Amino acid sequence: AGLGALFTVNTVTGLWNLWESRDNDQGRGKRLLHSGLMLASDAGFAYTGLVLAGDAKRDIKSRDDHRNYAYYSMGAALAGYAVMLVGDH
């Protein structure tokens, strides 16, 4: 529950910042790519925890799916973070 709350607060503040920067043309593509990757990561983590976690306790195949979706979500989050490190500041 605590992790879910943290992700929710982070997502809401990120979307709020994206909305506030809507009139700033500089770096818009990077911000949109970053936002898309982070939202995909959030969705992946939510799916992993809410849908796949229950079956992962009982089934090896489901456990593999659970782990792989978590890895994909971590990769999307890392890529979203890295996007903002590249280029002009």
HTML snippet that shows the backbone in 3Dmol.js (N, CA, C, O; Angstrom):
<script src="https://3Dmol.org/build/3Dmol-min.js"></script>
<div id="view" style="width:600px;height:400px;position:relative"></div>
<script>
const pdb = `
ATOM      1  N   ALA A   1       0.832  -1.198   0.000  1.00  0.00           N
ATOM      2  CA  ALA A   1       0.000   0.000   0.000  1.00  0.00           C
ATOM      3  C   ALA A   1       0.871   1.254   0.000  1.00  0.00           C
ATOM      4  O   ALA A   1       0.582   2.227  -0.697  1.00  0.00           O
ATOM      5  N   GLY A   2       1.939   1.214   0.792  1.00  0.00           N
ATOM      6  CA  GLY A   2       2.844   2.366   0.856  1.00  0.00           C
ATOM      7  C   GLY A   2       3.527   2.628  -0.472  1.00  0.00           C
ATOM      8  O   GLY A   2       3.661   3.775  -0.896  1.00  0.00           O
ATOM      9  N   LEU A   3       3.958   1.554  -1.129  1.00  0.00           N
ATOM     10  CA  LEU A   3       4.602   1.693  -2.435  1.00  0.00           C
ATOM     11  C   LEU A   3       3.608   2.203  -3.477  1.00  0.00           C
ATOM     12  O   LEU A   3       3.954   3.023  -4.328  1.00  0.00           O
ATOM     13  N   GLY A   4       2.381   1.713  -3.405  1.00  0.00           N
ATOM     14  CA  GLY A   4       1.337   2.195  -4.312  1.00  0.00           C
ATOM     15  C   GLY A   4       1.067   3.678  -4.109  1.00  0.00           C
ATOM     16  O   GLY A   4       0.886   4.419  -5.075  1.00  0.00           O
ATOM     17  N   ALA A   5       1.039   4.109  -2.854  1.00  0.00           N
ATOM     18  CA  ALA A   5       0.818   5.527  -2.555  1.00  0.00           C
ATOM     19  C   ALA A   5       1.969   6.379  -3.086  1.00  0.00           C
ATOM     20  O   ALA A   5       1.750   7.464  -3.624  1.00  0.00           O
ATOM     21  N   LEU A   6       3.190   5.884  -2.931  1.00  0.00           N
ATOM     22  CA  LEU A   6       4.352   6.611  -3.431  1.00  0.00           C
ATOM     23  C   LEU A   6       4.290   6.760  -4.950  1.00  0.00           C
ATOM     24  O   LEU A   6       4.536   7.844  -5.477  1.00  0.00           O
ATOM     25  N   PHE A   7       3.961   5.673  -5.655  1.00  0.00           N
ATOM     26  CA  PHE A   7       3.839   5.742  -7.105  1.00  0.00           C
ATOM     27  C   PHE A   7       2.720   6.693  -7.517  1.00  0.00           C
ATOM     28  O   PHE A   7       2.864   7.426  -8.495  1.00  0.00           O
ATOM     29  N   THR A   8       1.625   6.690  -6.796  1.00  0.00           N
ATOM     30  CA  THR A   8       0.507   7.572  -7.115  1.00  0.00           C
ATOM     31  C   THR A   8       0.903   9.032  -6.961  1.00  0.00           C
ATOM     32  O   THR A   8       0.632   9.848  -7.843  1.00  0.00           O
ATOM     33  N   VAL A   9       1.539   9.363  -5.850  1.00  0.00           N
ATOM     34  CA  VAL A   9       1.970  10.745  -5.619  1.00  0.00           C
ATOM     35  C   VAL A   9       2.977  11.162  -6.682  1.00  0.00           C
ATOM     36  O   VAL A   9       2.895  12.270  -7.211  1.00  0.00           O
ATOM     37  N   ASN A  10       3.922  10.288  -6.997  1.00  0.00           N
ATOM     38  CA  ASN A  10       4.929  10.603  -8.013  1.00  0.00           C
ATOM     39  C   ASN A  10       4.291  10.806  -9.383  1.00  0.00           C
ATOM     40  O   ASN A  10       4.681  11.714 -10.117  1.00  0.00           O
ATOM     41  N   THR A  11       3.327   9.983  -9.729  1.00  0.00           N
ATOM     42  CA  THR A  11       2.654  10.105 -11.020  1.00  0.00           C
ATOM     43  C   THR A  11       1.835  11.387 -11.088  1.00  0.00           C
ATOM     44  O   THR A  11       1.869  12.093 -12.096  1.00  0.00           O
ATOM     45  N   VAL A  12       1.113  11.687 -10.040  1.00  0.00           N
ATOM     46  CA  VAL A  12       0.292  12.906 -10.027  1.00  0.00           C
ATOM     47  C   VAL A  12       1.176  14.144 -10.128  1.00  0.00           C
ATOM     48  O   VAL A  12       0.869  15.052 -10.900  1.00  0.00           O
ATOM     49  N   THR A  13       2.263  14.200  -9.370  1.00  0.00           N
ATOM     50  CA  THR A  13       3.133  15.378  -9.442  1.00  0.00           C
ATOM     51  C   THR A  13       3.829  15.464 -10.804  1.00  0.00           C
ATOM     52  O   THR A  13       4.033  16.560 -11.326  1.00  0.00           O
ATOM     53  N   GLY A  14       4.192  14.318 -11.379  1.00  0.00           N
ATOM     54  CA  GLY A  14       4.807  14.324 -12.702  1.00  0.00           C
ATOM     55  C   GLY A  14       3.858  14.840 -13.766  1.00  0.00           C
ATOM     56  O   GLY A  14       4.241  15.657 -14.604  1.00  0.00           O
ATOM     57  N   LEU A  15       2.616  14.365 -13.736  1.00  0.00           N
ATOM     58  CA  LEU A  15       1.625  14.856 -14.698  1.00  0.00           C
ATOM     59  C   LEU A  15       1.316  16.332 -14.479  1.00  0.00           C
ATOM     60  O   LEU A  15       1.087  17.067 -15.439  1.00  0.00           O
ATOM     61  N   TRP A  16       1.310  16.762 -13.240  1.00  0.00           N
ATOM     62  CA  TRP A  16       1.074  18.164 -12.924  1.00  0.00           C
ATOM     63  C   TRP A  16       2.211  19.024 -13.498  1.00  0.00           C
ATOM     64  O   TRP A  16       1.963  20.069 -14.100  1.00  0.00           O
ATOM     65  N   ASN A  17       3.451  18.577 -13.307  1.00  0.00           N
ATOM     66  CA  ASN A  17       4.594  19.301 -13.861  1.00  0.00           C
ATOM     67  C   ASN A  17       4.543  19.336 -15.384  1.00  0.00           C
ATOM     68  O   ASN A  17       4.860  20.356 -15.995  1.00  0.00           O
ATOM     69  N   LEU A  18       4.143  18.220 -16.000  1.00  0.00           N
ATOM     70  CA  LEU A  18       4.020  18.179 -17.454  1.00  0.00           C
ATOM     71  C   LEU A  18       2.973  19.188 -17.919  1.00  0.00           C
ATOM     72  O   LEU A  18       3.188  19.902 -18.898  1.00  0.00           O
ATOM     73  N   TRP A  19       1.862  19.245 -17.230  1.00  0.00           N
ATOM     74  CA  TRP A  19       0.803  20.188 -17.583  1.00  0.00           C
ATOM     75  C   TRP A  19       1.282  21.633 -17.418  1.00  0.00           C
ATOM     76  O   TRP A  19       1.000  22.483 -18.262  1.00  0.00           O
ATOM     77  N   GLU A  20       1.997  21.903 -16.342  1.00  0.00           N
ATOM     78  CA  GLU A  20       2.492  23.264 -16.091  1.00  0.00           C
ATOM     79  C   GLU A  20       3.516  23.699 -17.138  1.00  0.00           C
ATOM     80  O   GLU A  20       3.667  24.894 -17.390  1.00  0.00           O
ATOM     81  N   SER A  21       4.215  22.750 -17.745  1.00  0.00           N
ATOM     82  CA  SER A  21       5.242  23.088 -18.730  1.00  0.00           C
ATOM     83  C   SER A  21       4.705  23.062 -20.162  1.00  0.00           C
ATOM     84  O   SER A  21       5.492  23.104 -21.108  1.00  0.00           O
ATOM     85  N   ARG A  22       3.409  22.994 -20.337  1.00  0.00           N
ATOM     86  CA  ARG A  22       2.817  22.827 -21.670  1.00  0.00           C
ATOM     87  C   ARG A  22       3.110  23.991 -22.605  1.00  0.00           C
ATOM     88  O   ARG A  22       3.093  23.803 -23.821  1.00  0.00           O
ATOM     89  N   ASP A  23       3.376  25.183 -22.087  1.00  0.00           N
ATOM     90  CA  ASP A  23       3.655  26.343 -22.931  1.00  0.00           C
ATOM     91  C   ASP A  23       5.137  26.496 -23.269  1.00  0.00           C
ATOM     92  O   ASP A  23       5.501  27.363 -24.064  1.00  0.00           O
ATOM     93  N   ASN A  24       5.985  25.676 -22.681  1.00  0.00           N
ATOM     94  CA  ASN A  24       7.423  25.738 -22.909  1.00  0.00           C
ATOM     95  C   ASN A  24       7.796  24.781 -24.037  1.00  0.00           C
ATOM     96  O   ASN A  24       7.733  23.562 -23.880  1.00  0.00           O
ATOM     97  N   ASP A  25       8.186  25.353 -25.178  1.00  0.00           N
ATOM     98  CA  ASP A  25       8.529  24.523 -26.338  1.00  0.00           C
ATOM     99  C   ASP A  25       9.894  23.856 -26.206  1.00  0.00           C
ATOM    100  O   ASP A  25      10.124  22.801 -26.798  1.00  0.00           O
ATOM    101  N   GLN A  26      10.785  24.445 -25.452  1.00  0.00           N
ATOM    102  CA  GLN A  26      12.136  23.905 -25.325  1.00  0.00           C
ATOM    103  C   GLN A  26      12.114  22.582 -24.553  1.00  0.00           C
ATOM    104  O   GLN A  26      11.651  22.527 -23.414  1.00  0.00           O
ATOM    105  N   GLY A  27      12.613  21.531 -25.180  1.00  0.00           N
ATOM    106  CA  GLY A  27      12.690  20.226 -24.530  1.00  0.00           C
ATOM    107  C   GLY A  27      11.374  19.477 -24.443  1.00  0.00           C
ATOM    108  O   GLY A  27      11.258  18.515 -23.684  1.00  0.00           O
ATOM    109  N   ARG A  28      10.380  19.906 -25.211  1.00  0.00           N
ATOM    110  CA  ARG A  28       9.057  19.286 -25.132  1.00  0.00           C
ATOM    111  C   ARG A  28       9.095  17.799 -25.502  1.00  0.00           C
ATOM    112  O   ARG A  28       8.456  16.980 -24.842  1.00  0.00           O
ATOM    113  N   GLY A  29       9.831  17.456 -26.539  1.00  0.00           N
ATOM    114  CA  GLY A  29       9.920  16.058 -26.965  1.00  0.00           C
ATOM    115  C   GLY A  29      10.503  15.169 -25.882  1.00  0.00           C
ATOM    116  O   GLY A  29      10.014  14.065 -25.640  1.00  0.00           O
ATOM    117  N   LYS A  30      11.553  15.658 -25.230  1.00  0.00           N
ATOM    118  CA  LYS A  30      12.156  14.892 -24.135  1.00  0.00           C
ATOM    119  C   LYS A  30      11.171  14.718 -22.989  1.00  0.00           C
ATOM    120  O   LYS A  30      11.057  13.628 -22.427  1.00  0.00           O
ATOM    121  N   ARG A  31      10.466  15.773 -22.643  1.00  0.00           N
ATOM    122  CA  ARG A  31       9.504  15.687 -21.537  1.00  0.00           C
ATOM    123  C   ARG A  31       8.390  14.704 -21.854  1.00  0.00           C
ATOM    124  O   ARG A  31       7.973  13.930 -20.991  1.00  0.00           O
ATOM    125  N   LEU A  32       7.902  14.735 -23.102  1.00  0.00           N
ATOM    126  CA  LEU A  32       6.825  13.819 -23.482  1.00  0.00           C
ATOM    127  C   LEU A  32       7.314  12.369 -23.508  1.00  0.00           C
ATOM    128  O   LEU A  32       6.608  11.469 -23.053  1.00  0.00           O
ATOM    129  N   LEU A  33       8.516  12.140 -24.037  1.00  0.00           N
ATOM    130  CA  LEU A  33       9.073  10.795 -24.044  1.00  0.00           C
ATOM    131  C   LEU A  33       9.290  10.293 -22.615  1.00  0.00           C
ATOM    132  O   LEU A  33       8.949   9.155 -22.293  1.00  0.00           O
ATOM    133  N   HIS A  34       9.854  11.142 -21.770  1.00  0.00           N
ATOM    134  CA  HIS A  34      10.064  10.808 -20.361  1.00  0.00           C
ATOM    135  C   HIS A  34       8.733  10.464 -19.692  1.00  0.00           C
ATOM    136  O   HIS A  34       8.625   9.458 -18.989  1.00  0.00           O
ATOM    137  N   SER A  35       7.734  11.297 -19.913  1.00  0.00           N
ATOM    138  CA  SER A  35       6.427  11.069 -19.295  1.00  0.00           C
ATOM    139  C   SER A  35       5.801   9.772 -19.771  1.00  0.00           C
ATOM    140  O   SER A  35       5.251   9.013 -18.973  1.00  0.00           O
ATOM    141  N   GLY A  36       5.883   9.514 -21.069  1.00  0.00           N
ATOM    142  CA  GLY A  36       5.325   8.276 -21.610  1.00  0.00           C
ATOM    143  C   GLY A  36       5.996   7.040 -21.039  1.00  0.00           C
ATOM    144  O   GLY A  36       5.326   6.073 -20.677  1.00  0.00           O
ATOM    145  N   LEU A  37       7.326   7.072 -20.958  1.00  0.00           N
ATOM    146  CA  LEU A  37       8.049   5.927 -20.402  1.00  0.00           C
ATOM    147  C   LEU A  37       7.737   5.729 -18.921  1.00  0.00           C
ATOM    148  O   LEU A  37       7.587   4.596 -18.463  1.00  0.00           O
ATOM    149  N   MET A  38       7.640   6.814 -18.180  1.00  0.00           N
ATOM    150  CA  MET A  38       7.341   6.692 -16.750  1.00  0.00           C
ATOM    151  C   MET A  38       5.909   6.209 -16.519  1.00  0.00           C
ATOM    152  O   MET A  38       5.660   5.432 -15.597  1.00  0.00           O
ATOM    153  N   LEU A  39       4.970   6.660 -17.346  1.00  0.00           N
ATOM    154  CA  LEU A  39       3.595   6.172 -17.222  1.00  0.00           C
ATOM    155  C   LEU A  39       3.502   4.693 -17.599  1.00  0.00           C
ATOM    156  O   LEU A  39       2.768   3.932 -16.968  1.00  0.00           O
ATOM    157  N   ALA A  40       4.245   4.292 -18.624  1.00  0.00           N
ATOM    158  CA  ALA A  40       4.282   2.874 -18.993  1.00  0.00           C
ATOM    159  C   ALA A  40       4.877   2.051 -17.853  1.00  0.00           C
ATOM    160  O   ALA A  40       4.404   0.954 -17.556  1.00  0.00           O
ATOM    161  N   SER A  41       5.900   2.580 -17.228  1.00  0.00           N
ATOM    162  CA  SER A  41       6.508   1.902 -16.085  1.00  0.00           C
ATOM    163  C   SER A  41       5.516   1.777 -14.931  1.00  0.00           C
ATOM    164  O   SER A  41       5.397   0.709 -14.331  1.00  0.00           O
ATOM    165  N   ASP A  42       4.815   2.844 -14.623  1.00  0.00           N
ATOM    166  CA  ASP A  42       3.798   2.803 -13.563  1.00  0.00           C
ATOM    167  C   ASP A  42       2.728   1.762 -13.860  1.00  0.00           C
ATOM    168  O   ASP A  42       2.335   0.989 -12.986  1.00  0.00           O
ATOM    169  N   ALA A  43       2.261   1.753 -15.110  1.00  0.00           N
ATOM    170  CA  ALA A  43       1.230   0.786 -15.498  1.00  0.00           C
ATOM    171  C   ALA A  43       1.757  -0.635 -15.378  1.00  0.00           C
ATOM    172  O   ALA A  43       1.043  -1.526 -14.918  1.00  0.00           O
ATOM    173  N   GLY A  44       2.997  -0.853 -15.786  1.00  0.00           N
ATOM    174  CA  GLY A  44       3.595  -2.177 -15.682  1.00  0.00           C
ATOM    175  C   GLY A  44       3.740  -2.641 -14.247  1.00  0.00           C
ATOM    176  O   GLY A  44       3.459  -3.796 -13.928  1.00  0.00           O
ATOM    177  N   PHE A  45       4.179  -1.738 -13.384  1.00  0.00           N
ATOM    178  CA  PHE A  45       4.304  -2.100 -11.970  1.00  0.00           C
ATOM    179  C   PHE A  45       2.938  -2.382 -11.346  1.00  0.00           C
ATOM    180  O   PHE A  45       2.792  -3.306 -10.546  1.00  0.00           O
ATOM    181  N   ALA A  46       1.943  -1.583 -11.717  1.00  0.00           N
ATOM    182  CA  ALA A  46       0.595  -1.814 -11.189  1.00  0.00           C
ATOM    183  C   ALA A  46       0.073  -3.173 -11.645  1.00  0.00           C
ATOM    184  O   ALA A  46      -0.479  -3.926 -10.842  1.00  0.00           O
ATOM    185  N   TYR A  47       0.241  -3.488 -12.912  1.00  0.00           N
ATOM    186  CA  TYR A  47      -0.199  -4.782 -13.445  1.00  0.00           C
ATOM    187  C   TYR A  47       0.542  -5.920 -12.755  1.00  0.00           C
ATOM    188  O   TYR A  47      -0.056  -6.934 -12.393  1.00  0.00           O
ATOM    189  N   THR A  48       1.835  -5.747 -12.578  1.00  0.00           N
ATOM    190  CA  THR A  48       2.644  -6.777 -11.923  1.00  0.00           C
ATOM    191  C   THR A  48       2.153  -7.037 -10.510  1.00  0.00           C
ATOM    192  O   THR A  48       2.003  -8.187 -10.099  1.00  0.00           O
ATOM    193  N   GLY A  49       1.906  -5.974  -9.774  1.00  0.00           N
ATOM    194  CA  GLY A  49       1.512  -6.132  -8.374  1.00  0.00           C
ATOM    195  C   GLY A  49       0.067  -6.523  -8.169  1.00  0.00           C
ATOM    196  O   GLY A  49      -0.242  -7.328  -7.292  1.00  0.00           O
ATOM    197  N   LEU A  50      -0.818  -5.964  -8.965  1.00  0.00           N
ATOM    198  CA  LEU A  50      -2.245  -6.200  -8.743  1.00  0.00           C
ATOM    199  C   LEU A  50      -2.776  -7.446  -9.442  1.00  0.00           C
ATOM    200  O   LEU A  50      -3.666  -8.113  -8.916  1.00  0.00           O
ATOM    201  N   VAL A  51      -2.246  -7.767 -10.612  1.00  0.00           N
ATOM    202  CA  VAL A  51      -2.788  -8.876 -11.399  1.00  0.00           C
ATOM    203  C   VAL A  51      -1.930 -10.127 -11.300  1.00  0.00           C
ATOM    204  O   VAL A  51      -2.447 -11.226 -11.098  1.00  0.00           O
ATOM    205  N   LEU A  52      -0.626  -9.964 -11.441  1.00  0.00           N
ATOM    206  CA  LEU A  52       0.246 -11.132 -11.538  1.00  0.00           C
ATOM    207  C   LEU A  52       0.735 -11.664 -10.191  1.00  0.00           C
ATOM    208  O   LEU A  52       1.131 -12.826 -10.105  1.00  0.00           O
ATOM    209  N   ALA A  53       0.716 -10.864  -9.166  1.00  0.00           N
ATOM    210  CA  ALA A  53       1.305 -11.283  -7.890  1.00  0.00           C
ATOM    211  C   ALA A  53       0.571 -12.460  -7.255  1.00  0.00           C
ATOM    212  O   ALA A  53       1.211 -13.348  -6.691  1.00  0.00           O
ATOM    213  N   GLY A  54      -0.739 -12.485  -7.333  1.00  0.00           N
ATOM    214  CA  GLY A  54      -1.503 -13.557  -6.698  1.00  0.00           C
ATOM    215  C   GLY A  54      -1.187 -14.922  -7.279  1.00  0.00           C
ATOM    216  O   GLY A  54      -0.967 -15.878  -6.536  1.00  0.00           O
ATOM    217  N   ASP A  55      -1.161 -15.022  -8.597  1.00  0.00           N
ATOM    218  CA  ASP A  55      -0.865 -16.298  -9.246  1.00  0.00           C
ATOM    219  C   ASP A  55       0.591 -16.701  -9.080  1.00  0.00           C
ATOM    220  O   ASP A  55       0.913 -17.890  -9.097  1.00  0.00           O
ATOM    221  N   ALA A  56       1.474 -15.721  -8.919  1.00  0.00           N
ATOM    222  CA  ALA A  56       2.909 -16.020  -8.803  1.00  0.00           C
ATOM    223  C   ALA A  56       3.219 -16.825  -7.543  1.00  0.00           C
ATOM    224  O   ALA A  56       4.256 -17.484  -7.471  1.00  0.00           O
ATOM    225  N   LYS A  57       2.351 -16.779  -6.574  1.00  0.00           N
ATOM    226  CA  LYS A  57       2.563 -17.542  -5.344  1.00  0.00           C
ATOM    227  C   LYS A  57       2.350 -19.031  -5.552  1.00  0.00           C
ATOM    228  O   LYS A  57       2.856 -19.845  -4.780  1.00  0.00           O
ATOM    229  N   ARG A  58       1.596 -19.398  -6.601  1.00  0.00           N
ATOM    230  CA  ARG A  58       1.215 -20.795  -6.779  1.00  0.00           C
ATOM    231  C   ARG A  58       1.777 -21.466  -8.033  1.00  0.00           C
ATOM    232  O   ARG A  58       1.826 -22.694  -8.102  1.00  0.00           O
ATOM    233  N   ASP A  59       2.199 -20.679  -9.023  1.00  0.00           N
ATOM    234  CA  ASP A  59       2.523 -21.254 -10.324  1.00  0.00           C
ATOM    235  C   ASP A  59       3.874 -20.730 -10.818  1.00  0.00           C
ATOM    236  O   ASP A  59       4.131 -19.527 -10.774  1.00  0.00           O
ATOM    237  N   ILE A  60       4.732 -21.636 -11.287  1.00  0.00           N
ATOM    238  CA  ILE A  60       6.066 -21.263 -11.766  1.00  0.00           C
ATOM    239  C   ILE A  60       5.979 -20.343 -12.984  1.00  0.00           C
ATOM    240  O   ILE A  60       6.693 -19.343 -13.048  1.00  0.00           O
ATOM    241  N   LYS A  61       5.121 -20.664 -13.944  1.00  0.00           N
ATOM    242  CA  LYS A  61       4.972 -19.827 -15.149  1.00  0.00           C
ATOM    243  C   LYS A  61       4.521 -18.422 -14.764  1.00  0.00           C
ATOM    244  O   LYS A  61       5.033 -17.438 -15.299  1.00  0.00           O
ATOM    245  N   SER A  62       3.584 -18.323 -13.854  1.00  0.00           N
ATOM    246  CA  SER A  62       3.109 -17.015 -13.401  1.00  0.00           C
ATOM    247  C   SER A  62       4.209 -16.258 -12.660  1.00  0.00           C
ATOM    248  O   SER A  62       4.299 -15.033 -12.751  1.00  0.00           O
ATOM    249  N   ARG A  63       5.034 -16.987 -11.936  1.00  0.00           N
ATOM    250  CA  ARG A  63       6.153 -16.366 -11.227  1.00  0.00           C
ATOM    251  C   ARG A  63       7.134 -15.759 -12.235  1.00  0.00           C
ATOM    252  O   ARG A  63       7.644 -14.658 -12.029  1.00  0.00           O
ATOM    253  N   ASP A  64       7.391 -16.486 -13.324  1.00  0.00           N
ATOM    254  CA  ASP A  64       8.269 -15.964 -14.374  1.00  0.00           C
ATOM    255  C   ASP A  64       7.668 -14.729 -15.025  1.00  0.00           C
ATOM    256  O   ASP A  64       8.374 -13.751 -15.274  1.00  0.00           O
ATOM    257  N   ASP A  65       6.363 -14.768 -15.304  1.00  0.00           N
ATOM    258  CA  ASP A  65       5.682 -13.603 -15.882  1.00  0.00           C
ATOM    259  C   ASP A  65       5.763 -12.403 -14.948  1.00  0.00           C
ATOM    260  O   ASP A  65       6.037 -11.283 -15.377  1.00  0.00           O
ATOM    261  N   HIS A  66       5.523 -12.653 -13.675  1.00  0.00           N
ATOM    262  CA  HIS A  66       5.580 -11.595 -12.663  1.00  0.00           C
ATOM    263  C   HIS A  66       6.963 -10.938 -12.657  1.00  0.00           C
ATOM    264  O   HIS A  66       7.073  -9.712 -12.675  1.00  0.00           O
ATOM    265  N   ARG A  67       8.007 -11.754 -12.632  1.00  0.00           N
ATOM    266  CA  ARG A  67       9.380 -11.244 -12.618  1.00  0.00           C
ATOM    267  C   ARG A  67       9.690 -10.480 -13.906  1.00  0.00           C
ATOM    268  O   ARG A  67      10.269  -9.395 -13.861  1.00  0.00           O
ATOM    269  N   ASN A  68       9.304 -11.046 -15.058  1.00  0.00           N
ATOM    270  CA  ASN A  68       9.616 -10.406 -16.333  1.00  0.00           C
ATOM    271  C   ASN A  68       8.905  -9.068 -16.486  1.00  0.00           C
ATOM    272  O   ASN A  68       9.509  -8.106 -16.961  1.00  0.00           O
ATOM    273  N   TYR A  69       7.640  -8.983 -16.097  1.00  0.00           N
ATOM    274  CA  TYR A  69       6.935  -7.705 -16.174  1.00  0.00           C
ATOM    275  C   TYR A  69       7.571  -6.678 -15.237  1.00  0.00           C
ATOM    276  O   TYR A  69       7.642  -5.495 -15.572  1.00  0.00           O
ATOM    277  N   ALA A  70       8.024  -7.112 -14.088  1.00  0.00           N
ATOM    278  CA  ALA A  70       8.713  -6.198 -13.183  1.00  0.00           C
ATOM    279  C   ALA A  70      10.009  -5.695 -13.826  1.00  0.00           C
ATOM    280  O   ALA A  70      10.330  -4.510 -13.727  1.00  0.00           O
ATOM    281  N   TYR A  71      10.752  -6.590 -14.485  1.00  0.00           N
ATOM    282  CA  TYR A  71      11.978  -6.174 -15.167  1.00  0.00           C
ATOM    283  C   TYR A  71      11.682  -5.197 -16.310  1.00  0.00           C
ATOM    284  O   TYR A  71      12.383  -4.198 -16.467  1.00  0.00           O
ATOM    285  N   TYR A  72      10.647  -5.481 -17.107  1.00  0.00           N
ATOM    286  CA  TYR A  72      10.277  -4.564 -18.182  1.00  0.00           C
ATOM    287  C   TYR A  72       9.920  -3.185 -17.626  1.00  0.00           C
ATOM    288  O   TYR A  72      10.290  -2.156 -18.192  1.00  0.00           O
ATOM    289  N   SER A  73       9.207  -3.187 -16.523  1.00  0.00           N
ATOM    290  CA  SER A  73       8.812  -1.918 -15.909  1.00  0.00           C
ATOM    291  C   SER A  73      10.017  -1.166 -15.373  1.00  0.00           C
ATOM    292  O   SER A  73      10.091   0.057 -15.490  1.00  0.00           O
ATOM    293  N   MET A  74      10.963  -1.892 -14.786  1.00  0.00           N
ATOM    294  CA  MET A  74      12.195  -1.247 -14.315  1.00  0.00           C
ATOM    295  C   MET A  74      12.982  -0.673 -15.493  1.00  0.00           C
ATOM    296  O   MET A  74      13.545   0.418 -15.396  1.00  0.00           O
ATOM    297  N   GLY A  75      13.020  -1.408 -16.599  1.00  0.00           N
ATOM    298  CA  GLY A  75      13.716  -0.921 -17.785  1.00  0.00           C
ATOM    299  C   GLY A  75      13.083   0.339 -18.339  1.00  0.00           C
ATOM    300  O   GLY A  75      13.788   1.267 -18.736  1.00  0.00           O
ATOM    301  N   ALA A  76      11.763   0.381 -18.371  1.00  0.00           N
ATOM    302  CA  ALA A  76      11.065   1.580 -18.851  1.00  0.00           C
ATOM    303  C   ALA A  76      11.344   2.765 -17.930  1.00  0.00           C
ATOM    304  O   ALA A  76      11.544   3.884 -18.403  1.00  0.00           O
ATOM    305  N   ALA A  77      11.357   2.529 -16.623  1.00  0.00           N
ATOM    306  CA  ALA A  77      11.642   3.607 -15.674  1.00  0.00           C
ATOM    307  C   ALA A  77      13.074   4.109 -15.840  1.00  0.00           C
ATOM    308  O   ALA A  77      13.315   5.316 -15.815  1.00  0.00           O
ATOM    309  N   LEU A  78      14.016   3.197 -16.008  1.00  0.00           N
ATOM    310  CA  LEU A  78      15.414   3.591 -16.195  1.00  0.00           C
ATOM    311  C   LEU A  78      15.586   4.367 -17.498  1.00  0.00           C
ATOM    312  O   LEU A  78      16.295   5.372 -17.532  1.00  0.00           O
ATOM    313  N   ALA A  79      14.944   3.908 -18.564  1.00  0.00           N
ATOM    314  CA  ALA A  79      15.019   4.622 -19.845  1.00  0.00           C
ATOM    315  C   ALA A  79      14.399   6.015 -19.713  1.00  0.00           C
ATOM    316  O   ALA A  79      14.939   6.983 -20.247  1.00  0.00           O
ATOM    317  N   GLY A  80      13.273   6.124 -19.009  1.00  0.00           N
ATOM    318  CA  GLY A  80      12.638   7.420 -18.806  1.00  0.00           C
ATOM    319  C   GLY A  80      13.520   8.374 -18.020  1.00  0.00           C
ATOM    320  O   GLY A  80      13.560   9.571 -18.304  1.00  0.00           O
ATOM    321  N   TYR A  81      14.218   7.846 -17.043  1.00  0.00           N
ATOM    322  CA  TYR A  81      15.167   8.656 -16.267  1.00  0.00           C
ATOM    323  C   TYR A  81      16.329   9.083 -17.149  1.00  0.00           C
ATOM    324  O   TYR A  81      16.724  10.248 -17.135  1.00  0.00           O
ATOM    325  N   ALA A  82      16.880   8.144 -17.920  1.00  0.00           N
ATOM    326  CA  ALA A  82      18.044   8.421 -18.745  1.00  0.00           C
ATOM    327  C   ALA A  82      17.760   9.460 -19.827  1.00  0.00           C
ATOM    328  O   ALA A  82      18.641  10.243 -20.184  1.00  0.00           O
ATOM    329  N   VAL A  83      16.535   9.471 -20.350  1.00  0.00           N
ATOM    330  CA  VAL A  83      16.162  10.442 -21.385  1.00  0.00           C
ATOM    331  C   VAL A  83      16.427  11.869 -20.895  1.00  0.00           C
ATOM    332  O   VAL A  83      16.894  12.718 -21.655  1.00  0.00           O
ATOM    333  N   MET A  84      16.131  12.116 -19.651  1.00  0.00           N
ATOM    334  CA  MET A  84      16.274  13.466 -19.122  1.00  0.00           C
ATOM    335  C   MET A  84      17.730  13.832 -18.833  1.00  0.00           C
ATOM    336  O   MET A  84      18.035  15.008 -18.632  1.00  0.00           O
ATOM    337  N   LEU A  85      18.632  12.853 -18.808  1.00  0.00           N
ATOM    338  CA  LEU A  85      20.046  13.134 -18.563  1.00  0.00           C
ATOM    339  C   LEU A  85      20.792  13.516 -19.835  1.00  0.00           C
ATOM    340  O   LEU A  85      21.856  14.131 -19.770  1.00  0.00           O
ATOM    341  N   VAL A  86      20.243  13.158 -20.988  1.00  0.00           N
ATOM    342  CA  VAL A  86      20.913  13.346 -22.266  1.00  0.00           C
ATOM    343  C   VAL A  86      20.536  14.703 -22.851  1.00  0.00           C
ATOM    344  O   VAL A  86      19.387  15.135 -22.759  1.00  0.00           O
ATOM    345  N   GLY A  87      21.510  15.361 -23.449  1.00  0.00           N
ATOM    346  CA  GLY A  87      21.224  16.604 -24.164  1.00  0.00           C
ATOM    347  C   GLY A  87      21.485  17.848 -23.340  1.00  0.00           C
ATOM    348  O   GLY A  87      22.097  17.800 -22.273  1.00  0.00           O
ATOM    349  N   ASP A  88      21.004  18.964 -23.865  1.00  0.00           N
ATOM    350  CA  ASP A  88      21.221  20.256 -23.207  1.00  0.00           C
ATOM    351  C   ASP A  88      20.379  20.376 -21.954  1.00  0.00           C
ATOM    352  O   ASP A  88      19.277  19.834 -21.864  1.00  0.00           O
ATOM    353  N   HIS A  89      20.917  21.088 -21.006  1.00  0.00           N
ATOM    354  CA  HIS A  89      20.231  21.234 -19.704  1.00  0.00           C
ATOM    355  C   HIS A  89      19.758  22.644 -19.551  1.00  0.00           C
ATOM    356  O   HIS A  89      19.157  22.987 -18.533  1.00  0.00           O
TER     357      HIS A  89
END
`;
const viewer = $3Dmol.createViewer("view");
viewer.addModel(pdb, "pdb");
viewer.setStyle({}, {cartoon: {color: "spectrum"}});
viewer.zoomTo();
viewer.render();
</script>
